[in-house]
Amino acid sequence: MPRRLTGFTPSGDLHLGNYIGAIAPIVAAQQVTDTVVFISDLHALTLEHDPEQVRRRTLEFATLLLAAGADPDRCLFFVQSHVPQHTELHYLLECTTGYGEAQRMIQFKEKSQRGGPVRLSLLTYPVLMAADILLYDADEVPVGDDQSQHLELARDVAERFNGRYGPTFTVPKAVMPPVAARVMDLAAPDRKMSKSVPSPTGVLRLLDEPQVLRRKIMRAVTDTGTEVVYDPEGKPGVSNLLTILAACTGDTPQRAAERFDRYGVLKEAVADAVVATLAPVRERYLELADDPGYVHSALRDGAERARDLAAEKIRQAKSAIGLLPT
């Protein structure tokens, strides 16, 4: 089976877009792929952060992933910082990555241009991301538009390392998420729903209570006119609601549009579908959070398996690049 790898950085709050675009595909893929799922807590340190918040969110993300159906018996499930080989390979890959390559990464360029202090880790974390991927010989990496450049860097570094030092790493390929993964902000449907951009009324968080989800959807921004039609350019608000409804029900936005002639009725249907999708996840999360022993045990077992797997890849990489074996 192909090996597919996905990481979640514990910053902000997981939301419906994350569930549709990343979490639900993981749950489906673990049946037919060799799946690696991890919490990339080291990536959360590239910007100013509250240490306690990083710890809290790391456990929260892990618990939510398990609540949503990630199965540690079917996938490799762990926290990035629990596997020290990630940072060990990071340095080896830095030795085969150019400064200009790292500097050209879009997120570094955007965040460094805002002014203020910039951490060195913000420049180098795409190389750590490459290490995350190459350490496990991942064949496939689901990526959105905002991460495709980072995957290309991982491919370039793998090919360069293999060319200079001999075959060592699998060169990964991108797996694009479904169109429905582009869930937009309910209050500003011209931008994606975000973990990190504050939007109290526009983001449907996985831990929102059902009545909160319903209230946000009923207040969602729509468009001029009254016709319910899927037209992302002309009617972004209505089209976003149709996208959400289709993703939750397994329909297409175009077919979903045919069922409605008023915005209010559409919003009611979207609210029902979202609550039906997310309420069971929240309920299971609360059960696991009340007795977190299972979550901690799953993470310990996963980290142990990951360390065993990663140790062999590190041995190969160190030997190839010229380091004396211990």
C-alpha contacts under 8 A as a table, 3 or more apart, distances in Angstrom:
res1	aa1	res2	aa2	distance
1	M	32	V	6.96
1	M	33	T	5.17
1	M	34	D	5.84
2	P	33	T	5.45
2	P	34	D	5.89
2	P	138	A	7.76
2	P	139	D	5.85
2	P	140	E	7.15
3	R	33	T	5.89
3	R	34	D	4.39
3	R	35	T	5.68
3	R	36	V	7.29
3	R	137	D	7.45
3	R	138	A	5.07
3	R	139	D	5.17
3	R	140	E	6.26
4	R	33	T	6.58
4	R	34	D	6.16
4	R	35	T	4.96
4	R	36	V	6.10
4	R	138	A	5.67
4	R	139	D	6.03
4	R	140	E	4.63
4	R	141	V	5.69
4	R	142	P	7.72
5	L	35	T	6.00
5	L	36	V	4.59
5	L	37	V	6.01
5	L	133	I	6.91
5	L	138	A	6.05
5	L	140	E	6.55
5	L	141	V	5.34
5	L	142	P	7.41
6	T	22	A	7.95
6	T	36	V	6.32
6	T	37	V	5.13
6	T	38	F	6.67
6	T	141	V	6.42
6	T	142	P	6.69
7	G	37	V	5.83
7	G	38	F	4.91
7	G	39	I	5.59
7	G	40	S	5.74
8	F	38	F	6.49
8	F	39	I	4.89
8	F	40	S	5.53
8	F	61	F	7.76
9	T	39	I	5.90
9	T	40	S	4.71
9	T	41	D	5.74
9	T	43	H	6.22
9	T	44	A	6.02
10	P	13	D	7.88
10	P	39	I	6.84
10	P	40	S	6.91
10	P	41	D	5.94
10	P	44	A	6.22
10	P	54	V	6.35
10	P	57	R	5.32
10	P	58	T	5.38
10	P	61	F	6.64
11	S	44	A	6.20
11	S	54	V	7.14
11	S	57	R	6.99
11	S	195	K	6.92
11	S	196	S	6.65
12	G	195	K	4.56
12	G	196	S	4.84
13	D	195	K	5.12
13	D	196	S	7.44
13	D	205	R	6.51
13	D	206	L	7.84
14	L	18	N	6.11
14	L	19	Y	7.60
14	L	61	F	7.52
14	L	195	K	6.03
14	L	205	R	5.87
14	L	206	L	5.95
15	H	18	N	5.37
15	H	19	Y	6.40
15	H	193	M	7.73
15	H	194	S	7.71
15	H	195	K	6.92
15	H	203	V	6.67
15	H	204	L	5.41
15	H	205	R	3.96
15	H	206	L	4.98
16	L	19	Y	4.93
16	L	20	I	6.13
16	L	183	V	7.64
16	L	203	V	7.74
16	L	204	L	5.59
16	L	205	R	6.15
16	L	206	L	6.27
16	L	278	L	7.98
17	G	20	I	5.23
17	G	21	G	5.77
17	G	22	A	7.97
17	G	181	A	6.03
17	G	182	R	6.84
17	G	183	V	5.15
17	G	184	M	7.81
17	G	193	M	6.35
17	G	194	S	7.97
18	N	21	G	5.23
18	N	22	A	5.38
18	N	23	I	6.32
18	N	181	A	7.73
19	Y	22	A	5.63
19	Y	23	I	4.57
19	Y	24	A	5.65
19	Y	206	L	7.94
20	I	23	I	6.36
20	I	24	A	5.59
20	I	25	P	7.32
20	I	180	A	7.32
20	I	181	A	5.61
20	I	247	A	6.91
20	I	248	C	7.98
21	G	24	A	6.96
21	G	25	P	6.85
21	G	177	P	5.99
21	G	178	P	6.96
21	G	180	A	7.23
21	G	181	A	4.11
21	G	182	R	7.39
22	A	25	P	5.49
22	A	26	I	6.29
22	A	142	P	7.76
22	A	177	P	7.58
22	A	181	A	7.87
23	I	26	I	5.13
23	I	27	V	6.45
23	I	65	L	7.03
23	I	68	A	7.31
24	A	27	V	5.15
24	A	28	A	6.34
24	A	68	A	7.58
25	P	28	A	5.05
25	P	29	A	5.83
26	I	29	A	4.97
26	I	30	Q	6.00
26	I	35	T	7.54
26	I	70	A	7.03
27	V	30	Q	5.60
27	V	31	Q	7.51
27	V	68	A	7.71
27	V	69	G	5.71
27	V	70	A	5.44
27	V	71	D	7.71
28	A	31	Q	6.03
28	A	32	V	7.70
29	A	32	V	5.37
29	A	33	T	5.57
29	A	35	T	7.12
30	Q	33	T	5.34
30	Q	34	D	6.50
30	Q	35	T	5.43
30	Q	70	A	7.85
30	Q	71	D	7.88
30	Q	74	R	6.09
30	Q	75	C	6.18
31	Q	74	R	7.33
34	D	74	R	7.95
34	D	75	C	6.69
35	T	74	R	7.49
35	T	75	C	4.85
35	T	76	L	6.28
36	V	75	C	5.69
36	V	76	L	4.66
36	V	77	F	6.28
37	V	75	C	6.91
37	V	76	L	5.99
37	V	77	F	4.98
37	V	78	F	6.83
38	F	76	L	7.81
38	F	77	F	5.53
38	F	78	F	4.89
38	F	79	V	5.33
38	F	80	Q	6.17
39	I	58	T	6.57
39	I	61	F	7.27
39	I	62	A	6.93
39	I	78	F	6.59
39	I	79	V	4.75
39	I	80	Q	5.81
40	S	43	H	5.69
40	S	44	A	7.27
40	S	79	V	6.48
40	S	80	Q	5.08
40	S	81	S	7.49
41	D	44	A	5.27
41	D	45	L	7.32
41	D	54	V	7.14
41	D	58	T	6.61
41	D	79	V	6.99
41	D	80	Q	6.16
41	D	81	S	6.53
42	L	45	L	5.59
42	L	46	T	7.76
42	L	80	Q	6.85
42	L	81	S	6.26
43	H	46	T	5.87
43	H	125	Y	6.72
44	A	47	L	6.88
44	A	49	H	7.54
44	A	54	V	7.08
45	L	48	E	7.05
45	L	49	H	6.61
45	L	121	S	7.82
46	T	119	R	6.36
46	T	120	L	7.88
46	T	121	S	5.25
46	T	122	L	5.00
46	T	125	Y	7.46
47	L	118	V	7.85
47	L	119	R	6.94
47	L	122	L	7.20
49	H	53	Q	7.56
49	H	54	V	7.38
50	D	53	Q	5.20
50	D	54	V	6.43
51	P	54	V	5.17
51	P	55	R	6.43
52	E	55	R	5.15
52	E	56	R	6.09
53	Q	56	R	4.98
53	Q	57	R	5.92
54	V	57	R	5.23
54	V	58	T	5.98
55	R	58	T	5.16
55	R	59	L	6.49
56	R	59	L	5.46
56	R	60	E	6.10
57	R	60	E	4.70
57	R	61	F	5.82
58	T	61	F	5.29
58	T	62	A	6.25
58	T	79	V	7.85
59	L	62	A	5.13
59	L	63	T	6.08
60	E	63	T	5.10
60	E	64	L	6.07
61	F	64	L	5.06
61	F	65	L	6.12
62	A	65	L	5.23
62	A	66	L	6.36
62	A	295	V	7.19
63	T	66	L	5.22
63	T	67	A	6.05
63	T	285	Y	6.17
63	T	288	L	6.72
63	T	289	A	6.97
63	T	295	V	6.26
64	L	67	A	4.85
64	L	68	A	6.02
64	L	281	V	7.29
64	L	282	R	7.83
64	L	285	Y	5.74
65	L	68	A	5.11
65	L	69	G	6.50
65	L	70	A	5.57
66	L	69	G	5.24
66	L	70	A	4.74
66	L	71	D	6.53
66	L	285	Y	7.89
66	L	295	V	7.81
67	A	70	A	7.26
67	A	281	V	5.43
67	A	282	R	7.46
67	A	284	R	5.18
67	A	285	Y	5.12
67	A	288	L	7.50
68	A	281	V	5.27
68	A	284	R	7.88
70	A	75	C	7.40
71	D	74	R	5.31
71	D	75	C	6.07
72	P	75	C	5.10
72	P	76	L	6.14
72	P	77	F	5.66
72	P	298	A	6.41
72	P	302	G	7.23
73	D	76	L	7.74
76	L	302	G	5.80
76	L	305	R	7.51
76	L	306	A	7.06
77	F	298	A	7.33
77	F	299	L	6.41
77	F	302	G	5.00
77	F	303	A	7.33
78	F	82	H	7.42
78	F	298	A	7.68
78	F	299	L	4.86
78	F	300	R	7.29
78	F	301	D	7.96
78	F	302	G	4.91
78	F	303	A	5.08
78	F	306	A	7.47
79	V	82	H	5.52
79	V	83	V	7.35
79	V	299	L	6.70
79	V	303	A	6.83
80	Q	83	V	5.70
80	Q	84	P	7.92
80	Q	86	H	7.13
81	S	84	P	6.24
81	S	86	H	7.60
82	H	303	A	5.98
83	V	86	H	6.21
83	V	303	A	6.12
83	V	306	A	6.81
83	V	307	R	5.56
84	P	87	T	5.74
84	P	88	E	6.51
84	P	307	R	7.71
85	Q	88	E	4.77
85	Q	89	L	5.97
85	Q	135	L	7.92
85	Q	307	R	7.14
85	Q	310	A	6.28
85	Q	311	A	6.82
85	Q	314	I	6.88
86	H	89	L	5.47
86	H	90	H	6.12
86	H	128	L	7.16
86	H	131	A	6.03
86	H	132	D	5.98
86	H	135	L	7.14
87	T	90	H	4.73
87	T	91	Y	6.58
87	T	128	L	6.97
87	T	131	A	7.72
88	E	91	Y	5.66
88	E	92	L	6.81
88	E	314	I	7.73
89	L	92	L	5.02
89	L	93	L	6.13
89	L	128	L	7.89
89	L	131	A	5.69
89	L	135	L	7.30
89	L	314	I	6.61
89	L	317	A	7.89
90	H	93	L	5.26
90	H	94	E	6.19
90	H	127	V	6.19
90	H	128	L	4.93
90	H	130	A	7.70
90	H	131	A	5.31
91	Y	94	E	4.94
91	Y	95	C	6.51
92	L	95	C	5.29
92	L	96	T	7.13
92	L	317	A	7.84
92	L	318	K	7.74
93	L	96	T	5.17
93	L	97	T	6.30
93	L	127	V	6.69
93	L	130	A	7.99
93	L	131	A	7.06
93	L	157	V	7.14
94	E	97	T	5.01
94	E	98	G	7.74
94	E	124	T	7.95
94	E	127	V	6.53
96	T	157	V	6.71
96	T	160	R	7.33
96	T	161	F	6.65
97	T	101	E	6.92
97	T	102	A	7.58
97	T	127	V	7.77
97	T	157	V	6.47
98	G	101	E	5.25
98	G	102	A	6.72
99	Y	102	A	5.33
99	Y	103	Q	6.13
100	G	103	Q	4.98
100	G	104	R	6.16
101	E	104	R	5.41
101	E	105	M	7.04
101	E	153	L	7.71
102	A	105	M	5.63
102	A	123	L	6.05
102	A	124	T	6.45
102	A	126	P	7.14
102	A	127	V	7.69
103	Q	108	F	6.72
103	Q	109	K	6.94
103	Q	123	L	6.42
104	R	108	F	7.44
104	R	109	K	6.70
105	M	108	F	5.56
105	M	109	K	6.35
105	M	126	P	7.86
105	M	149	Q	6.98
105	M	150	H	7.28
106	I	109	K	5.12
106	I	110	E	6.10
106	I	149	Q	7.76
107	Q	110	E	5.16
107	Q	111	K	6.03
108	F	111	K	5.35
108	F	112	S	5.77
108	F	122	L	6.19
108	F	123	L	5.92
109	K	112	S	5.40
109	K	113	Q	6.11
110	E	113	Q	5.40
110	E	114	R	6.83
111	K	114	R	5.47
111	K	115	G	7.79
112	S	115	G	6.09
112	S	116	G	7.74
112	S	118	V	6.08
118	V	122	L	7.03
119	R	122	L	5.47
119	R	123	L	7.37
120	L	123	L	5.36
120	L	124	T	6.53
121	S	124	T	4.94
121	S	125	Y	5.47
122	L	125	Y	5.60
123	L	126	P	7.32
124	T	127	V	5.50
124	T	128	L	6.79
125	Y	128	L	4.79
125	Y	129	M	6.12
126	P	129	M	4.79
126	P	130	A	6.22
126	P	150	H	5.89
126	P	153	L	7.61
127	V	130	A	4.88
127	V	131	A	6.28
127	V	153	L	7.75
127	V	154	A	7.25
128	L	131	A	4.87
128	L	132	D	6.20
129	M	132	D	4.95
129	M	133	I	6.47
129	M	150	H	7.50
129	M	154	A	7.57
130	A	133	I	5.20
130	A	134	L	6.03
130	A	150	H	7.56
130	A	151	L	7.17
130	A	153	L	7.19
130	A	154	A	4.49
130	A	157	V	7.79
131	A	134	L	5.15
131	A	135	L	5.60
131	A	154	A	7.77
132	D	135	L	5.65
132	D	136	Y	7.33
133	I	136	Y	6.06
133	I	137	D	6.75
133	I	138	A	5.82
133	I	141	V	7.88
133	I	154	A	7.54
133	I	172	P	7.76
134	L	137	D	5.04
134	L	138	A	6.31
134	L	154	A	7.56
134	L	158	A	7.37
134	L	169	F	6.01
134	L	170	T	6.66
134	L	171	V	7.64
134	L	172	P	7.80
135	L	138	A	7.83
135	L	169	F	7.83
135	L	310	A	5.91
135	L	313	K	6.14
135	L	314	I	7.46
136	Y	309	L	7.25
136	Y	310	A	6.47
136	Y	313	K	7.50
137	D	169	F	6.11
137	D	170	T	4.95
137	D	171	V	7.66
137	D	172	P	7.64
138	A	141	V	7.08
138	A	170	T	6.68
138	A	171	V	7.80
138	A	172	P	5.88
139	D	170	T	6.71
139	D	171	V	6.94
139	D	172	P	4.65
139	D	173	K	6.19
140	E	172	P	5.49
140	E	173	K	5.08
140	E	174	A	5.80
140	E	175	V	6.12
141	V	151	L	7.90
141	V	172	P	6.83
141	V	173	K	6.34
141	V	174	A	5.11
141	V	175	V	5.65
142	P	174	A	5.80
142	P	175	V	4.40
142	P	176	M	5.61
142	P	177	P	6.34
143	V	146	D	7.74
143	V	147	Q	5.67
143	V	148	S	5.89
143	V	151	L	7.81
143	V	174	A	6.27
143	V	175	V	6.23
143	V	176	M	5.63
143	V	177	P	6.71
144	G	147	Q	5.54
144	G	148	S	6.26
144	G	176	M	6.41
144	G	177	P	6.60
145	D	148	S	5.44
146	D	149	Q	7.27
147	Q	150	H	5.31
147	Q	151	L	6.58
148	S	151	L	5.18
148	S	152	E	6.32
148	S	174	A	7.56
149	Q	152	E	5.08
149	Q	153	L	6.40
150	H	153	L	5.05
150	H	154	A	6.41
151	L	154	A	4.95
151	L	155	R	6.25
151	L	172	P	7.94
151	L	173	K	7.95
151	L	174	A	7.19
152	E	155	R	5.02
152	E	156	D	6.13
153	L	156	D	5.01
153	L	157	V	6.07
154	A	157	V	5.19
154	A	158	A	6.08
154	A	171	V	7.90
154	A	172	P	7.79
155	R	158	A	5.17
155	R	159	E	6.15
155	R	171	V	5.49
155	R	172	P	6.25
155	R	173	K	7.81
156	D	159	E	5.25
156	D	160	R	6.08
157	V	160	R	5.08
157	V	161	F	6.01
158	A	161	F	5.19
158	A	162	N	6.04
158	A	169	F	5.89
158	A	170	T	7.22
158	A	171	V	5.94
159	E	162	N	5.12
159	E	163	G	5.98
159	E	169	F	7.95
159	E	171	V	6.77
160	R	163	G	5.03
160	R	164	R	6.11
161	F	164	R	5.26
161	F	165	Y	5.75
161	F	166	G	7.19
161	F	167	P	7.88
161	F	168	T	7.54
161	F	169	F	7.96
162	N	165	Y	5.46
162	N	166	G	4.66
162	N	167	P	4.55
162	N	168	T	5.71
162	N	169	F	6.72
163	G	166	G	5.83
163	G	167	P	7.19
165	Y	168	T	7.89
165	Y	320	A	5.34
165	Y	321	I	5.92
166	G	320	A	6.58
168	T	313	K	7.94
168	T	316	Q	6.64
168	T	317	A	6.40
168	T	320	A	7.52
177	P	180	A	8.00
177	P	181	A	6.17
178	P	181	A	5.50
179	V	182	R	5.99
180	A	183	V	6.62
180	A	243	T	5.86
180	A	244	I	7.21
180	A	246	A	7.68
180	A	247	A	5.86
182	R	192	K	6.58
183	V	192	K	5.97
183	V	193	M	5.92
183	V	240	N	6.53
183	V	243	T	7.07
183	V	244	I	6.68
184	M	188	A	7.41
184	M	189	P	5.08
184	M	190	D	6.85
184	M	191	R	5.62
184	M	192	K	4.07
184	M	193	M	4.70
184	M	240	N	6.10
185	D	188	A	5.12
185	D	189	P	4.97
185	D	190	D	7.40
185	D	191	R	5.97
185	D	192	K	5.46
185	D	193	M	4.29
185	D	194	S	7.49
185	D	199	S	7.88
185	D	202	G	4.82
185	D	203	V	5.87
186	L	189	P	5.66
186	L	193	M	7.72
186	L	201	T	7.12
186	L	202	G	4.15
186	L	203	V	6.57
186	L	216	K	7.66
186	L	217	I	7.18
186	L	220	A	4.94
186	L	221	V	6.02
186	L	237	G	7.24
186	L	240	N	7.70
187	A	199	S	7.62
187	A	201	T	6.28
187	A	202	G	4.43
187	A	220	A	5.78
187	A	221	V	5.43
188	A	191	R	6.14
188	A	202	G	6.94
188	A	221	V	7.09
189	P	192	K	7.18
189	P	221	V	7.43
189	P	236	P	5.84
189	P	237	G	5.45
189	P	240	N	6.84
190	D	236	P	6.88
193	M	202	G	7.28
193	M	203	V	5.87
194	S	197	V	5.50
194	S	198	P	7.86
194	S	203	V	7.14
195	K	198	P	7.85
199	S	202	G	5.19
199	S	203	V	6.01
200	P	203	V	6.44
201	T	204	L	7.98
201	T	216	K	5.63
202	G	216	K	6.89
202	G	220	A	7.29
204	L	208	D	6.95
204	L	213	L	6.10
204	L	216	K	7.46
205	R	208	D	5.25
205	R	213	L	7.89
206	L	278	L	6.30
206	L	281	V	7.48
206	L	282	R	6.63
207	L	282	R	5.61
208	D	212	V	5.94
208	D	213	L	6.15
208	D	282	R	7.89
209	E	212	V	5.22
209	E	213	L	6.39
209	E	279	A	7.58
209	E	282	R	7.92
210	P	213	L	5.11
210	P	214	R	6.18
210	P	275	V	5.69
210	P	279	A	6.40
211	Q	214	R	5.04
211	Q	215	R	6.08
212	V	215	R	5.10
212	V	216	K	6.22
213	L	216	K	5.34
213	L	217	I	6.32
213	L	271	A	7.01
213	L	274	V	7.56
213	L	275	V	6.91
214	R	217	I	5.25
214	R	218	M	6.19
214	R	271	A	5.05
214	R	272	D	7.66
214	R	275	V	7.33
215	R	218	M	5.20
215	R	219	R	6.31
216	K	219	R	5.22
216	K	220	A	6.17
217	I	220	A	5.01
217	I	267	K	6.31
217	I	270	V	7.32
217	I	271	A	6.01
218	M	264	G	7.58
218	M	267	K	5.68
218	M	268	E	7.06
218	M	271	A	7.41
220	A	237	G	7.57
221	V	237	G	5.69
222	T	235	K	7.57
222	T	236	P	7.54
222	T	237	G	4.33
222	T	238	V	5.39
222	T	263	Y	7.72
223	D	226	T	7.91
223	D	235	K	5.75
223	D	236	P	7.29
223	D	237	G	5.88
223	D	238	V	6.62
224	T	235	K	7.94
226	T	261	D	7.53
226	T	262	R	6.28
226	T	263	Y	6.80
227	E	261	D	6.28
227	E	262	R	6.92
227	E	263	Y	7.92
228	V	238	V	6.80
228	V	257	A	5.84
228	V	258	E	7.74
228	V	260	F	6.30
228	V	261	D	5.77
228	V	262	R	6.55
228	V	263	Y	6.76
229	V	235	K	7.61
229	V	238	V	7.25
229	V	239	S	7.03
229	V	254	Q	7.31
229	V	257	A	5.46
229	V	258	E	7.67
230	Y	235	K	7.19
230	Y	238	V	7.05
230	Y	239	S	4.86
230	Y	242	L	6.91
230	Y	253	P	6.30
230	Y	254	Q	5.71
230	Y	257	A	6.39
231	D	234	G	5.43
231	D	235	K	5.20
231	D	236	P	6.69
231	D	238	V	7.97
231	D	239	S	5.82
232	P	235	K	5.44
232	P	236	P	4.49
232	P	237	G	7.87
232	P	239	S	5.33
232	P	240	N	7.42
233	E	236	P	5.84
235	K	238	V	5.67
235	K	239	S	5.95
236	P	239	S	5.03
236	P	240	N	5.98
237	G	240	N	5.25
237	G	241	L	6.54
238	V	241	L	5.13
238	V	242	L	6.26
238	V	263	Y	7.66
239	S	242	L	4.99
239	S	243	T	6.05
239	S	253	P	7.45
240	N	243	T	4.96
240	N	244	I	6.23
241	L	244	I	5.15
241	L	245	L	6.17
241	L	266	L	7.73
241	L	267	K	7.25
241	L	270	V	6.69
242	L	245	L	5.03
242	L	246	A	6.00
242	L	253	P	5.01
242	L	254	Q	7.84
242	L	256	A	6.47
242	L	257	A	6.63
242	L	270	V	7.73
243	T	246	A	5.16
243	T	247	A	6.11
243	T	252	T	7.51
243	T	253	P	5.27
244	I	247	A	5.18
244	I	248	C	6.23
244	I	270	V	6.98
244	I	274	V	7.81
245	L	248	C	5.26
245	L	249	T	6.14
245	L	251	D	7.74
245	L	253	P	7.39
245	L	256	A	7.42
245	L	269	A	7.46
245	L	270	V	5.15
245	L	273	A	6.41
245	L	274	V	7.49
246	A	249	T	5.23
246	A	250	G	5.55
246	A	251	D	4.48
246	A	252	T	5.05
246	A	253	P	5.32
246	A	256	A	6.52
247	A	250	G	5.49
247	A	251	D	6.72
247	A	252	T	7.57
248	C	251	D	7.94
248	C	273	A	5.95
248	C	274	V	6.49
248	C	277	T	6.49
249	T	273	A	6.86
251	D	255	R	6.85
251	D	256	A	6.61
252	T	255	R	5.39
252	T	256	A	6.11
253	P	256	A	5.00
253	P	257	A	6.15
254	Q	257	A	5.29
254	Q	258	E	6.94
255	R	258	E	5.42
255	R	259	R	7.41
256	A	259	R	5.72
256	A	260	F	7.66
257	A	260	F	5.82
258	E	261	D	7.88
260	F	263	Y	7.64
260	F	265	V	6.79
260	F	266	L	6.10
261	D	265	V	7.74
262	R	265	V	5.60
262	R	266	L	6.48
263	Y	266	L	5.07
263	Y	267	K	6.20
264	G	267	K	5.15
264	G	268	E	6.35
265	V	268	E	5.13
265	V	269	A	6.37
266	L	269	A	5.18
266	L	270	V	6.20
267	K	270	V	5.01
267	K	271	A	6.05
268	E	271	A	5.13
268	E	272	D	6.24
269	A	272	D	5.15
269	A	273	A	6.22
270	V	273	A	5.12
270	V	274	V	6.08
271	A	274	V	5.24
271	A	275	V	6.08
272	D	275	V	5.34
272	D	276	A	6.11
273	A	276	A	5.12
273	A	277	T	6.20
274	V	277	T	5.04
274	V	278	L	6.03
275	V	278	L	5.29
275	V	279	A	5.34
276	A	279	A	5.86
276	A	280	P	7.27
277	T	280	P	6.80
277	T	281	V	7.60
278	L	281	V	5.22
278	L	282	R	6.37
279	A	282	R	5.15
279	A	283	E	6.16
280	P	283	E	5.03
280	P	284	R	6.14
281	V	284	R	5.24
281	V	285	Y	6.04
282	R	285	Y	4.93
282	R	286	L	6.23
283	E	286	L	5.27
283	E	287	E	6.48
284	R	287	E	5.06
284	R	288	L	6.29
285	Y	288	L	5.16
285	Y	289	A	5.93
286	L	289	A	5.03
286	L	290	D	6.03
287	E	290	D	5.32
287	E	291	D	6.87
288	L	291	D	5.39
288	L	292	P	5.52
288	L	294	Y	7.31
288	L	295	V	7.23
289	A	292	P	5.11
291	D	294	Y	7.30
292	P	295	V	5.28
292	P	296	H	6.36
293	G	296	H	5.26
293	G	297	S	6.05
294	Y	297	S	5.09
294	Y	298	A	6.08
295	V	298	A	5.13
295	V	299	L	6.25
296	H	299	L	5.14
296	H	300	R	6.14
297	S	300	R	5.11
297	S	301	D	6.13
298	A	301	D	5.27
298	A	302	G	6.00
299	L	302	G	5.02
299	L	303	A	6.00
300	R	303	A	5.21
300	R	304	E	6.27
301	D	304	E	5.21
301	D	305	R	6.38
302	G	305	R	5.17
302	G	306	A	6.04
303	A	306	A	4.92
303	A	307	R	5.98
304	E	307	R	5.21
304	E	308	D	6.37
305	R	308	D	5.24
305	R	309	L	6.31
306	A	309	L	5.08
306	A	310	A	5.92
307	R	310	A	5.05
307	R	311	A	5.87
308	D	311	A	5.39
308	D	312	E	7.16
309	L	312	E	6.03
309	L	313	K	7.18
310	A	313	K	5.21
310	A	314	I	6.22
311	A	314	I	5.13
311	A	315	R	6.21
312	E	315	R	5.04
312	E	316	Q	6.32
313	K	316	Q	5.09
313	K	317	A	6.17
314	I	317	A	5.05
314	I	318	K	5.99
315	R	318	K	5.33
315	R	319	S	6.12
316	Q	319	S	5.27
316	Q	320	A	6.10
317	A	320	A	5.09
317	A	321	I	6.14
318	K	321	I	5.32
318	K	322	G	6.29
318	K	323	L	5.29
318	K	324	L	7.82
318	K	325	P	7.80
319	S	322	G	5.41
319	S	323	L	5.56
319	S	324	L	6.99
319	S	325	P	6.89
320	A	323	L	7.64
